[in-house]
Amino acid sequence: MNLRSAKIRPEMTYKVMDIFKLTFEKDSFGTVFDKGALDAVYPEDTPENKIKIENMFQSILDILNKNGEYICVSLL
């Protein structure tokens, strides 16, 4: 995606990360937009999936700044 959009959006970069262990610095973002990650991680209500979701949300909370927003587009 970096190569694909370099000519039309040179200021935009793409990174691949584990949603459970985001490596951005704390308080890095004002908004996290989730399109499908929650659906992929939480396909059914099981104790294992609940732990995954808690880890995912903690990871997101860590990178959001104090007044940050989490926006989720989901079918759940």
Biopython code that builds the backbone (N, CA, C, O; Angstrom):
import numpy as np
from Bio.PDB.StructureBuilder import StructureBuilder

atoms = [
    (1, "MET", "N", (0.812, -1.188, 0.000)),
    (1, "MET", "CA", (0.000, 0.000, 0.000)),
    (1, "MET", "C", (0.862, 1.261, 0.000)),
    (1, "MET", "O", (0.487, 2.270, -0.598)),
    (2, "ASN", "N", (2.020, 1.207, 0.671)),
    (2, "ASN", "CA", (2.902, 2.372, 0.654)),
    (2, "ASN", "C", (3.306, 2.729, -0.773)),
    (2, "ASN", "O", (3.258, 3.896, -1.162)),
    (3, "LEU", "N", (3.700, 1.727, -1.548)),
    (3, "LEU", "CA", (4.086, 1.965, -2.945)),
    (3, "LEU", "C", (2.896, 2.417, -3.783)),
    (3, "LEU", "O", (3.010, 3.314, -4.618)),
    (4, "ARG", "N", (1.778, 1.794, -3.550)),
    (4, "ARG", "CA", (0.579, 2.071, -4.336)),
    (4, "ARG", "C", (0.080, 3.510, -4.165)),
    (4, "ARG", "O", (-0.381, 4.124, -5.127)),
    (5, "SER", "N", (0.171, 4.039, -2.964)),
    (5, "SER", "CA", (-0.373, 5.375, -2.734)),
    (5, "SER", "C", (0.692, 6.467, -2.676)),
    (5, "SER", "O", (0.361, 7.628, -2.432)),
    (6, "ALA", "N", (1.946, 6.127, -2.891)),
    (6, "ALA", "CA", (3.035, 7.098, -2.767)),
    (6, "ALA", "C", (2.857, 8.317, -3.665)),
    (6, "ALA", "O", (3.167, 9.437, -3.260)),
    (7, "LYS", "N", (2.365, 8.106, -4.871)),
    (7, "LYS", "CA", (2.223, 9.224, -5.811)),
    (7, "LYS", "C", (1.026, 10.116, -5.498)),
    (7, "LYS", "O", (1.091, 11.332, -5.683)),
    (8, "ILE", "N", (-0.050, 9.527, -5.032)),
    (8, "ILE", "CA", (-1.257, 10.329, -4.806)),
    (8, "ILE", "C", (-1.419, 10.781, -3.347)),
    (8, "ILE", "O", (-2.091, 11.776, -3.078)),
    (9, "ARG", "N", (-0.805, 10.051, -2.408)),
    (9, "ARG", "CA", (-0.879, 10.418, -0.986)),
    (9, "ARG", "C", (0.483, 10.201, -0.321)),
    (9, "ARG", "O", (0.620, 9.321, 0.529)),
    (10, "PRO", "N", (1.477, 10.983, -0.693)),
    (10, "PRO", "CA", (2.826, 10.738, -0.155)),
    (10, "PRO", "C", (2.932, 10.914, 1.358)),
    (10, "PRO", "O", (3.840, 10.363, 1.981)),
    (11, "GLU", "N", (2.018, 11.673, 1.954)),
    (11, "GLU", "CA", (2.060, 11.885, 3.404)),
    (11, "GLU", "C", (1.459, 10.716, 4.186)),
    (11, "GLU", "O", (1.605, 10.651, 5.407)),
    (12, "MET", "N", (0.794, 9.804, 3.504)),
    (12, "MET", "CA", (0.144, 8.673, 4.167)),
    (12, "MET", "C", (1.061, 7.443, 4.124)),
    (12, "MET", "O", (1.609, 7.093, 3.079)),
    (13, "THR", "N", (1.210, 6.804, 5.282)),
    (13, "THR", "CA", (1.985, 5.563, 5.345)),
    (13, "THR", "C", (1.132, 4.467, 5.971)),
    (13, "THR", "O", (0.179, 4.738, 6.702)),
    (14, "TYR", "N", (1.485, 3.256, 5.675)),
    (14, "TYR", "CA", (0.747, 2.096, 6.173)),
    (14, "TYR", "C", (1.702, 1.227, 6.969)),
    (14, "TYR", "O", (2.861, 1.052, 6.595)),
    (15, "LYS", "N", (1.206, 0.688, 8.063)),
    (15, "LYS", "CA", (2.012, -0.192, 8.909)),
    (15, "LYS", "C", (1.226, -1.459, 9.206)),
    (15, "LYS", "O", (0.000, -1.433, 9.321)),
    (16, "VAL", "N", (1.937, -2.551, 9.326)),
    (16, "VAL", "CA", (1.331, -3.825, 9.688)),
    (16, "VAL", "C", (1.739, -4.124, 11.128)),
    (16, "VAL", "O", (2.922, -4.129, 11.468)),
    (17, "MET", "N", (0.724, -4.374, 11.972)),
    (17, "MET", "CA", (0.991, -4.654, 13.381)),
    (17, "MET", "C", (-0.002, -5.664, 13.919)),
    (17, "MET", "O", (-1.040, -5.937, 13.315)),
    (18, "ASP", "N", (0.341, -6.199, 15.048)),
    (18, "ASP", "CA", (-0.537, -7.085, 15.792)),
    (18, "ASP", "C", (-1.487, -6.208, 16.610)),
    (18, "ASP", "O", (-1.033, -5.414, 17.434)),
    (19, "ILE", "N", (-2.786, -6.341, 16.396)),
    (19, "ILE", "CA", (-3.775, -5.494, 17.079)),
    (19, "ILE", "C", (-3.711, -5.659, 18.599)),
    (19, "ILE", "O", (-4.171, -4.787, 19.337)),
    (20, "PHE", "N", (-3.150, -6.759, 19.063)),
    (20, "PHE", "CA", (-3.060, -7.011, 20.495)),
    (20, "PHE", "C", (-1.797, -6.415, 21.112)),
    (20, "PHE", "O", (-1.690, -6.318, 22.335)),
    (21, "LYS", "N", (-0.839, -6.015, 20.270)),
    (21, "LYS", "CA", (0.429, -5.463, 20.753)),
    (21, "LYS", "C", (0.864, -4.316, 19.839)),
    (21, "LYS", "O", (1.890, -4.407, 19.164)),
    (22, "LEU", "N", (0.092, -3.257, 19.822)),
    (22, "LEU", "CA", (0.434, -2.122, 18.976)),
    (22, "LEU", "C", (1.725, -1.483, 19.477)),
    (22, "LEU", "O", (1.925, -1.336, 20.682)),
    (23, "THR", "N", (2.593, -1.108, 18.553)),
    (23, "THR", "CA", (3.903, -0.578, 18.936)),
    (23, "THR", "C", (4.006, 0.938, 18.815)),
    (23, "THR", "O", (5.099, 1.494, 18.920)),
    (24, "PHE", "N", (2.892, 1.604, 18.597)),
    (24, "PHE", "CA", (2.901, 3.065, 18.599)),
    (24, "PHE", "C", (3.143, 3.555, 20.020)),
    (24, "PHE", "O", (2.878, 2.842, 20.988)),
    (25, "GLU", "N", (3.645, 4.773, 20.135)),
    (25, "GLU", "CA", (3.856, 5.352, 21.463)),
    (25, "GLU", "C", (2.514, 5.633, 22.132)),
    (25, "GLU", "O", (1.505, 5.846, 21.460)),
    (26, "LYS", "N", (2.516, 5.629, 23.451)),
    (26, "LYS", "CA", (1.296, 5.953, 24.207)),
    (26, "LYS", "C", (0.790, 7.334, 23.816)),
    (26, "LYS", "O", (1.574, 8.236, 23.522)),
    (27, "ASP", "N", (-0.525, 7.485, 23.815)),
    (27, "ASP", "CA", (-1.176, 8.761, 23.535)),
    (27, "ASP", "C", (-0.836, 9.327, 22.151)),
    (27, "ASP", "O", (-0.775, 10.544, 21.979)),
    (28, "SER", "N", (-0.616, 8.459, 21.175)),
    (28, "SER", "CA", (-0.197, 8.887, 19.840)),
    (28, "SER", "C", (-1.329, 9.379, 18.953)),
    (28, "SER", "O", (-1.085, 10.147, 18.023)),
    (29, "PHE", "N", (-2.564, 8.955, 19.218)),
    (29, "PHE", "CA", (-3.646, 9.213, 18.283)),
    (29, "PHE", "C", (-4.867, 9.833, 18.952)),
    (29, "PHE", "O", (-5.168, 9.573, 20.118)),
    (30, "GLY", "N", (-5.552, 10.653, 18.181)),
    (30, "GLY", "CA", (-6.808, 11.232, 18.620)),
    (30, "GLY", "C", (-7.989, 10.386, 18.204)),
    (30, "GLY", "O", (-9.070, 10.492, 18.784)),
    (31, "THR", "N", (-7.789, 9.534, 17.190)),
    (31, "THR", "CA", (-8.857, 8.673, 16.693)),
    (31, "THR", "C", (-8.290, 7.340, 16.241)),
    (31, "THR", "O", (-7.246, 7.284, 15.590)),
    (32, "VAL", "N", (-8.980, 6.276, 16.589)),
    (32, "VAL", "CA", (-8.705, 4.946, 16.044)),
    (32, "VAL", "C", (-9.971, 4.511, 15.329)),
    (32, "VAL", "O", (-11.043, 4.457, 15.930)),
    (33, "PHE", "N", (-9.848, 4.203, 14.054)),
    (33, "PHE", "CA", (-10.977, 3.780, 13.232)),
    (33, "PHE", "C", (-10.851, 2.284, 12.966)),
    (33, "PHE", "O", (-9.869, 1.834, 12.376)),
    (34, "ASP", "N", (-11.829, 1.530, 13.395)),
    (34, "ASP", "CA", (-11.836, 0.072, 13.268)),
    (34, "ASP", "C", (-12.901, -0.327, 12.253)),
    (34, "ASP", "O", (-14.094, -0.138, 12.488)),
    (35, "LYS", "N", (-12.466, -0.873, 11.134)),
    (35, "LYS", "CA", (-13.418, -1.377, 10.146)),
    (35, "LYS", "C", (-13.194, -2.872, 9.988)),
    (35, "LYS", "O", (-12.461, -3.315, 9.103)),
    (36, "GLY", "N", (-13.827, -3.629, 10.846)),
    (36, "GLY", "CA", (-13.790, -5.074, 10.719)),
    (36, "GLY", "C", (-12.888, -5.816, 11.682)),
    (36, "GLY", "O", (-12.989, -7.038, 11.791)),
    (37, "ALA", "N", (-12.004, -5.117, 12.387)),
    (37, "ALA", "CA", (-11.107, -5.825, 13.316)),
    (37, "ALA", "C", (-11.894, -6.497, 14.439)),
    (37, "ALA", "O", (-11.630, -7.649, 14.784)),
    (38, "LEU", "N", (-12.844, -5.786, 14.999)),
    (38, "LEU", "CA", (-13.649, -6.361, 16.080)),
    (38, "LEU", "C", (-14.402, -7.599, 15.596)),
    (38, "LEU", "O", (-14.463, -8.604, 16.305)),
    (39, "ASP", "N", (-14.968, -7.532, 14.407)),
    (39, "ASP", "CA", (-15.679, -8.695, 13.847)),
    (39, "ASP", "C", (-14.748, -9.887, 13.675)),
    (39, "ASP", "O", (-15.132, -11.026, 13.940)),
    (40, "ALA", "N", (-13.527, -9.622, 13.232)),
    (40, "ALA", "CA", (-12.578, -10.704, 12.983)),
    (40, "ALA", "C", (-12.089, -11.351, 14.277)),
    (40, "ALA", "O", (-11.880, -12.563, 14.331)),
    (41, "VAL", "N", (-11.911, -10.546, 15.309)),
    (41, "VAL", "CA", (-11.378, -11.045, 16.584)),
    (41, "VAL", "C", (-12.460, -11.678, 17.443)),
    (41, "VAL", "O", (-12.178, -12.555, 18.260)),
    (42, "TYR", "N", (-13.691, -11.236, 17.260)),
    (42, "TYR", "CA", (-14.772, -11.663, 18.144)),
    (42, "TYR", "C", (-15.918, -12.296, 17.359)),
    (42, "TYR", "O", (-17.038, -11.785, 17.380)),
    (43, "PRO", "N", (-15.646, -13.418, 16.657)),
    (43, "PRO", "CA", (-16.703, -14.033, 15.847)),
    (43, "PRO", "C", (-17.784, -14.725, 16.672)),
    (43, "PRO", "O", (-18.917, -14.882, 16.217)),
    (44, "GLU", "N", (-17.425, -15.135, 17.887)),
    (44, "GLU", "CA", (-18.420, -15.761, 18.766)),
    (44, "GLU", "C", (-18.069, -15.465, 20.219)),
    (44, "GLU", "O", (-16.920, -15.171, 20.550)),
    (45, "ASP", "N", (-19.069, -15.547, 21.070)),
    (45, "ASP", "CA", (-18.939, -15.202, 22.477)),
    (45, "ASP", "C", (-18.376, -16.383, 23.259)),
    (45, "ASP", "O", (-19.120, -17.232, 23.751)),
    (46, "THR", "N", (-17.039, -16.421, 23.364)),
    (46, "THR", "CA", (-16.377, -17.463, 24.145)),
    (46, "THR", "C", (-15.445, -16.793, 25.154)),
    (46, "THR", "O", (-15.041, -15.648, 24.950)),
    (47, "PRO", "N", (-15.103, -17.481, 26.228)),
    (47, "PRO", "CA", (-14.166, -16.887, 27.197)),
    (47, "PRO", "C", (-12.828, -16.505, 26.563)),
    (47, "PRO", "O", (-12.255, -15.468, 26.899)),
    (48, "GLU", "N", (-12.333, -17.336, 25.653)),
    (48, "GLU", "CA", (-11.062, -17.037, 24.976)),
    (48, "GLU", "C", (-11.166, -15.751, 24.158)),
    (48, "GLU", "O", (-10.262, -14.915, 24.188)),
    (49, "ASN", "N", (-12.263, -15.598, 23.434)),
    (49, "ASN", "CA", (-12.448, -14.396, 22.616)),
    (49, "ASN", "C", (-12.639, -13.152, 23.473)),
    (49, "ASN", "O", (-12.210, -12.065, 23.087)),
    (50, "LYS", "N", (-13.276, -13.295, 24.626)),
    (50, "LYS", "CA", (-13.439, -12.148, 25.524)),
    (50, "LYS", "C", (-12.077, -11.642, 25.998)),
    (50, "LYS", "O", (-11.873, -10.432, 26.106)),
    (51, "ILE", "N", (-11.156, -12.539, 26.277)),
    (51, "ILE", "CA", (-9.794, -12.148, 26.680)),
    (51, "ILE", "C", (-9.101, -11.435, 25.522)),
    (51, "ILE", "O", (-8.421, -10.430, 25.728)),
    (52, "LYS", "N", (-9.272, -11.955, 24.303)),
    (52, "LYS", "CA", (-8.684, -11.302, 23.131)),
    (52, "LYS", "C", (-9.204, -9.883, 22.974)),
    (52, "LYS", "O", (-8.438, -8.958, 22.705)),
    (53, "ILE", "N", (-10.514, -9.715, 23.143)),
    (53, "ILE", "CA", (-11.131, -8.398, 23.003)),
    (53, "ILE", "C", (-10.625, -7.443, 24.082)),
    (53, "ILE", "O", (-10.343, -6.279, 23.796)),
    (54, "GLU", "N", (-10.510, -7.921, 25.308)),
    (54, "GLU", "CA", (-9.982, -7.074, 26.376)),
    (54, "GLU", "C", (-8.566, -6.610, 26.041)),
    (54, "GLU", "O", (-8.224, -5.447, 26.253)),
    (55, "ASN", "N", (-7.743, -7.519, 25.519)),
    (55, "ASN", "CA", (-6.376, -7.168, 25.129)),
    (55, "ASN", "C", (-6.371, -6.173, 23.974)),
    (55, "ASN", "O", (-5.576, -5.233, 23.965)),
    (56, "MET", "N", (-7.253, -6.376, 23.004)),
    (56, "MET", "CA", (-7.344, -5.471, 21.864)),
    (56, "MET", "C", (-7.729, -4.067, 22.325)),
    (56, "MET", "O", (-7.094, -3.089, 21.929)),
    (57, "PHE", "N", (-8.765, -3.963, 23.159)),
    (57, "PHE", "CA", (-9.205, -2.651, 23.625)),
    (57, "PHE", "C", (-8.157, -1.981, 24.508)),
    (57, "PHE", "O", (-8.001, -0.761, 24.458)),
    (58, "GLN", "N", (-7.442, -2.751, 25.310)),
    (58, "GLN", "CA", (-6.376, -2.145, 26.124)),
    (58, "GLN", "C", (-5.279, -1.595, 25.227)),
    (58, "GLN", "O", (-4.744, -0.517, 25.485)),
    (59, "SER", "N", (-4.948, -2.322, 24.189)),
    (59, "SER", "CA", (-3.944, -1.865, 23.230)),
    (59, "SER", "C", (-4.379, -0.567, 22.565)),
    (59, "SER", "O", (-3.574, 0.347, 22.387)),
    (60, "ILE", "N", (-5.652, -0.489, 22.198)),
    (60, "ILE", "CA", (-6.197, 0.721, 21.573)),
    (60, "ILE", "C", (-6.209, 1.873, 22.573)),
    (60, "ILE", "O", (-5.822, 2.991, 22.233)),
    (61, "LEU", "N", (-6.646, 1.612, 23.798)),
    (61, "LEU", "CA", (-6.665, 2.658, 24.825)),
    (61, "LEU", "C", (-5.269, 3.210, 25.087)),
    (61, "LEU", "O", (-5.106, 4.402, 25.349)),
    (62, "ASP", "N", (-4.270, 2.350, 25.019)),
    (62, "ASP", "CA", (-2.892, 2.782, 25.264)),
    (62, "ASP", "C", (-2.419, 3.808, 24.241)),
    (62, "ASP", "O", (-1.663, 4.716, 24.587)),
    (63, "ILE", "N", (-2.851, 3.679, 22.988)),
    (63, "ILE", "CA", (-2.351, 4.599, 21.955)),
    (63, "ILE", "C", (-3.231, 5.828, 21.762)),
    (63, "ILE", "O", (-2.813, 6.799, 21.131)),
    (64, "LEU", "N", (-4.458, 5.791, 22.308)),
    (64, "LEU", "CA", (-5.340, 6.957, 22.204)),
    (64, "LEU", "C", (-4.927, 8.027, 23.210)),
    (64, "LEU", "O", (-4.538, 7.722, 24.337)),
    (65, "ASN", "N", (-5.016, 9.284, 22.784)),
    (65, "ASN", "CA", (-4.737, 10.349, 23.739)),
    (65, "ASN", "C", (-5.924, 10.534, 24.685)),
    (65, "ASN", "O", (-6.938, 9.847, 24.556)),
    (66, "LYS", "N", (-5.799, 11.446, 25.618)),
    (66, "LYS", "CA", (-6.780, 11.618, 26.694)),
    (66, "LYS", "C", (-8.217, 11.784, 26.187)),
    (66, "LYS", "O", (-9.141, 11.206, 26.760)),
    (67, "ASN", "N", (-8.410, 12.546, 25.147)),
    (67, "ASN", "CA", (-9.747, 12.793, 24.608)),
    (67, "ASN", "C", (-9.988, 12.015, 23.312)),
    (67, "ASN", "O", (-10.847, 12.384, 22.511)),
    (68, "GLY", "N", (-9.238, 10.958, 23.116)),
    (68, "GLY", "CA", (-9.327, 10.193, 21.880)),
    (68, "GLY", "C", (-10.646, 9.464, 21.694)),
    (68, "GLY", "O", (-11.391, 9.221, 22.644)),
    (69, "GLU", "N", (-10.910, 9.124, 20.442)),
    (69, "GLU", "CA", (-12.143, 8.423, 20.086)),
    (69, "GLU", "C", (-11.827, 7.096, 19.396)),
    (69, "GLU", "O", (-10.892, 7.003, 18.601)),
    (70, "TYR", "N", (-12.608, 6.091, 19.706)),
    (70, "TYR", "CA", (-12.556, 4.806, 19.026)),
    (70, "TYR", "C", (-13.828, 4.717, 18.197)),
    (70, "TYR", "O", (-14.929, 4.736, 18.746)),
    (71, "ILE", "N", (-13.686, 4.621, 16.889)),
    (71, "ILE", "CA", (-14.835, 4.523, 15.994)),
    (71, "ILE", "C", (-14.819, 3.136, 15.382)),
    (71, "ILE", "O", (-13.822, 2.721, 14.791)),
    (72, "CYS", "N", (-15.923, 2.422, 15.523)),
    (72, "CYS", "CA", (-16.001, 1.042, 15.060)),
    (72, "CYS", "C", (-17.151, 0.867, 14.075)),
    (72, "CYS", "O", (-18.293, 1.227, 14.365)),
    (73, "VAL", "N", (-16.836, 0.311, 12.909)),
    (73, "VAL", "CA", (-17.833, -0.079, 11.934)),
    (73, "VAL", "C", (-17.876, -1.599, 12.003)),
    (73, "VAL", "O", (-16.911, -2.272, 11.641)),
    (74, "SER", "N", (-18.997, -2.133, 12.470)),
    (74, "SER", "CA", (-19.081, -3.558, 12.768)),
    (74, "SER", "C", (-20.447, -4.126, 12.438)),
    (74, "SER", "O", (-21.440, -3.402, 12.372)),
    (75, "LEU", "N", (-20.480, -5.419, 12.235)),
    (75, "LEU", "CA", (-21.750, -6.115, 12.044)),
    (75, "LEU", "C", (-22.215, -6.811, 13.323)),
    (75, "LEU", "O", (-23.266, -7.451, 13.339)),
    (76, "LEU", "N", (-21.426, -6.684, 14.400)),
    (76, "LEU", "CA", (-21.772, -7.346, 15.665)),
    (76, "LEU", "C", (-22.993, -6.757, 16.281)),
    (76, "LEU", "O", (-23.420, -7.199, 17.348)),
]
sb = StructureBuilder()
sb.init_structure("model")
sb.init_model(0)
sb.init_chain("A")
sb.init_seg("    ")
for serial, (resi, resn, name, xyz) in enumerate(atoms, 1):
    if name == "N":
        sb.init_residue(resn, " ", resi, " ")
    sb.init_atom(name, np.array(xyz, "f"), 0.0, 1.0, " ", f" {name:<3s}", serial, name[0])
structure = sb.get_structure()
